[in-house]
Amino acid sequence: MTELLSSIQSPADLRRLPKSRLQPLACELREFVLEHVSRTGGHLSSNLGTVELTIALHYVFNTPHDRLVWDVGHQTYAHKILTGRREHMHTLRQHGGISGFPRRCESEYDAFGTAHSSTSISAALGMAVAARNLGLNRKHVAIIGDGAMSAGMAFEALNNAGVTPDADLLVVLNDNDMSISPPVARSTNTWPGCFLAAC
């Protein structure tokens, strides 16, 4: 039963739902992902783990005007479903079908093409600086996993964000203890200029 999900063609439809309907929507979305990925193959568990996060981001932020940059690109199936690609999920990762990762040429909601490369923070920061310089009122969110967070590029981007004035950047750390390699160290610091949130 996908009564709620079938009514959503874009995040604008999602934002019209009362908050009380978001949890039932999450259940429908999770069932939809299970059903389709069991047929097409793909990253199942990582996508089941980001359903509520994806709903929350599209509910709170005015996408696609506000930019979501997913570092763990293979966790974006719920994002694809909520951004007008639900009817094409049966083609996921198939020849001529939709990609298993964000692709700018596939949707205006895919602000940055990425897989699992630790580039989300630097990319979102660059977008935030460009928006600031152009005088655009736009928010930028980098969603990064604990595996991608272990790369030096992510920390360089956080350090840069800390000294970049007036860049509208939010960093969300999806710390699910499921990285391929165990982390060497864990930091609880927040950097000035950005907010690091653990989900």
C-alpha positions, 0 to 999 in steps of 0.5 A, spaced: 500 500 500 503 506 497 497 511 498 501 517 501 507 515 497 503 515 490 501 522 492 508 525 492 511 527 485 516 532 488 518 534 495 513 540 494 508 535 495 511 532 501 512 539 504 504 539 504 503 533 508 502 534 516 508 532 520 503 526 523 503 523 516 511 523 515 512 516 519 507 512 515 510 515 509 517 512 511 514 506 512 511 506 505 517 508 502 521 503 506 517 498 503 517 501 496 525 500 496 525 493 499 520 491 493 524 494 487 531 493 490 530 486 491 528 486 483 534 490 480 539 489 485 543 495 488 545 498 495 539 495 500 541 496 507 544 503 506 538 506 503 533 503 508 537 507 513 536 513 510 529 513 509 527 518 515 533 522 514 531 523 506 524 525 508 526 530 513 531 534 509 526 534 503 521 536 508 525 542 511 529 545 506 526 548 499 529 543 494 531 544 489 533 551 490 536 549 496 542 544 495 543 537 498 549 534 496 550 526 498 557 524 499 554 517 500 551 517 493 549 509 493 544 512 499 540 516 495 534 511 493 529 515 497 531 521 495 530 519 487 523 516 489 521 523 492 524 527 487 520 524 481 523 518 479 519 513 483 516 510 476 523 509 474 525 505 480 524 499 476 530 501 471 535 502 477 542 500 475 539 497 468 542 499 461 538 506 459 535 506 466 536 511 472 543 511 476 544 508 482 548 514 484 546 522 484 547 525 477 546 532 475 543 530 468 538 526 471 535 531 475 535 538 478 535 535 485 541 532 484 546 538 485 552 534 485 554 527 482 558 523 487 559 516 489 563 515 496 568 520 495 568 524 501 567 530 497 560 533 499 563 538 504 568 541 499 562 541 494 557 544 498 561 549 501 563 551 494 556 552 492 555 556 498 560 561 497 558 562 490 551 563 492 553 568 497 557 571 492 551 572 487 547 574 493 542 568 493 538 566 499 540 559 498 541 553 503 547 548 502 547 541 506 552 536 505 550 529 508 556 525 509 557 518 512 562 515 517 566 512 512 567 518 508 568 522 514 575 518 515 578 521 509 582 527 509 579 531 504 573 532 509 577 534 514 580 539 510 573 542 507 571 542 515 577 547 516 576 551 510 568 552 512 570 554 519 574 560 516 569 562 510 564 567 512 557 567 511 557 561 507 550 558 509 552 550 510 550 545 514 553 538 515 550 532 517 554 526 519 550 519 518 554 516 523 551 509 523 557 505 525 557 501 518 563 504 514 567 499 511 573 500 515 573 502 522 575 509 524 581 511 527 579 516 531 572 520 533 571 527 534 566 531 537 568 538 535 563 543 531 567 548 527 565 555 527 561 557 520 558 550 520 554 545 524 555 538 525 549 533 526 549 526 528 543 522 526 
